[in-house]
Amino acid sequence: LVAAFDLEKYYETLSLARLSGQASLEIFDYSGKILFSSSSDSSPGAERSVSPELLDLARHSPDNAARRAVLNGLDCLVSTGAIADEGLSVYVSVRTPWARVSAESARPAKAALFVMVAAVLLAFCLSLLLARILLVRRIENLTEHTKSLAEGKLDIRSDLNRSCDEITDLMESFNLMAA
């Protein structure tokens, strides 16, 4: 595989350009020798190996399984896959720091929470406005008419509305009392 392809030339073909700066892709053989690494600290031609934890994870994980693991002291989300031929495997591993995964997965939850809080506040303000228009303003009007009646102004009448509720009944009673 390494002799046939120079993977550095296939950077965009492998979609490595879409990997974040903190994510890394590695291709390594059955012994753990790195055949390709997208990390910036890899030096071409140097004989390097993956960590024993990553090699063990790749050997014992189901294909394309993503799991949380600590590799070289760094908490990561790791996904591995394998290509096997005649008992020899080549492994592909993509890993991203767990802190980045957590931050990116929390972003939609925070946005949804913000929308829910805004909706609750809007509903609360709307209910206060409607209560003011439908109840409080009418009761204040009736109270003013009652005070005027108490002051001896017998010609005052409360305006009736078309609502069929207790406040309208109270206004009708007020008008009867004033009459």
N, C-alpha and C positions, 0 to 999 in steps of 0.2 A: 504494500500500500504506500509506504513512504518512498520507495524507489520509483514508483510509477507517477506519483503526484507530488508537486511542491505545494503544500497546503497554504503557504503564505500567499500564493497567487489567487487562491480561491476565497479570499477574505469576504467579499460580498456574496459569493455563491453560497457560502455556508451561513449567511446572514449574521456574521459576527459584528457587522456594523451596528446592528440593532441591540447588541448586548450592552448593558450599562457599563460604565467604567469600573464598577465594583464586581460585576459578574465575570465569571471565567469559564471557558470551555477547554477541556483537555481530552486528548485521545491518547490512550496508553495501552500497552500490550499486556498479556497474561502475567508477566513478571512485574509489572508496575512501571516499566520504562516509559517515559513520556515521549510519544511520537510527535505530538503537536500540542501547543499550549497558546491560548490567546492572551494570557497574562503578560503584562509588560516586563515582568522580572525574568522572563524566560530568555535564556541566551542560546542562540542557534549553535548547534554542534556540541553543546555541553551535554554530557550524559547525566540526565536527571531522572529521578523517580518520584512517583506520587507518594503521598503519605500512606503508611500502612493501613490507617483507618479507612481512607478512600478506596484502596485496593480491596480491603475486606468487604466494604459496603457494596462495591461494584460486583464482586463475586457472589454475594449472598442476597442481593436484592432482585425482586422481579423486574423485568424490563420496564423501563419508563416509570418506575416508581419514584415519586418525589417524597423525601423525608427530611426531617430536621436532624442534623448531626453536627458534632463538634470535630472540625478538621484543623489540625495545626493550631489548636487553641482558639479558633474562630467558629462561632455558632453560625451555621449556614443552613440553607435549604438546598438539598442536593438531589439531582435527578441523574440517573445512570441508565445506560443501555449497553447491550453487548452484541457483537457479531462473532459467531463461532464457526470455525471450519477445522475439521479433523481434530477436535478437542482443544484447539488453540483459540483463544478469544482475544478480540480487540475491544476495548471498552471506550465509551464516550461518556463524559461527565460534564454537566453544567451545574454550576453552583453560584448562589447569590447570598450575601450576608443576611442573616435572619433579621437584623435590625431594619434593613431596607425593605424586606418583604413585609414586616410588621407595619412599617410606616406607610407603605403603598396600599396595603389592604385596609388600613384604618381610615384612609382618605375618603372612600365612598361612605363609610359608616358615619364619619363626621359630617359629611355633606347631607346625608339623610337626616341626621339628628338636627342639624341647623334648619332644614326645611320643616321638620315636624314642630320644632319650637316656634318658628315663625308662623306656622299655620295655627298653632294653639293661641299665640298672642293675637293674631288677626281675628280669630273666632271670639276671643274674649272681648276685644275692643268692639267688634260688631255687635255682640250681645249687650254690652253696656249702652251702645248707641241706640239699639232697638228698644231696650228697656226704658231709656230716657224718653224716646219719642212716644212709645205706646203706653207707658204707665206713668212715669214720674211727671211729665209735663201736664198730663190730664189731671192728675191728683193735685198738683200745684195750682192749676186753674180753678179747680173746685174749692180748694182751701181759700183762695183769694175771694171767690164769690161768697163763701160762708162768712168770712170776716166782714165783707161789705154788708151782708144781711144782718150780722150782729150789730153793726154800727147804725142800723135803722134804714138802710137803703133797700126798700121793699120791692122796687121795680127791677132789680137786677135778676137776671136769669143766666143759668149755665147753658153753654152751647151744647146741643146734643150732636152726637155723631152717629154713624151707621153701625158701629160695632155692637155686637150683642154680647156684652160681658158685664161683670159686676160694677165696673166704674160707670158705665152708661146707666145702670139701674140706680146707682147712687146719685147721679146727676138728675135723673127724672124725679127721684125723691126730693132732692134739693129744690127743684122747680115747683113741685107740689107744695112743699113747706113754705116757700116764698109767696106763692099765690094765696 
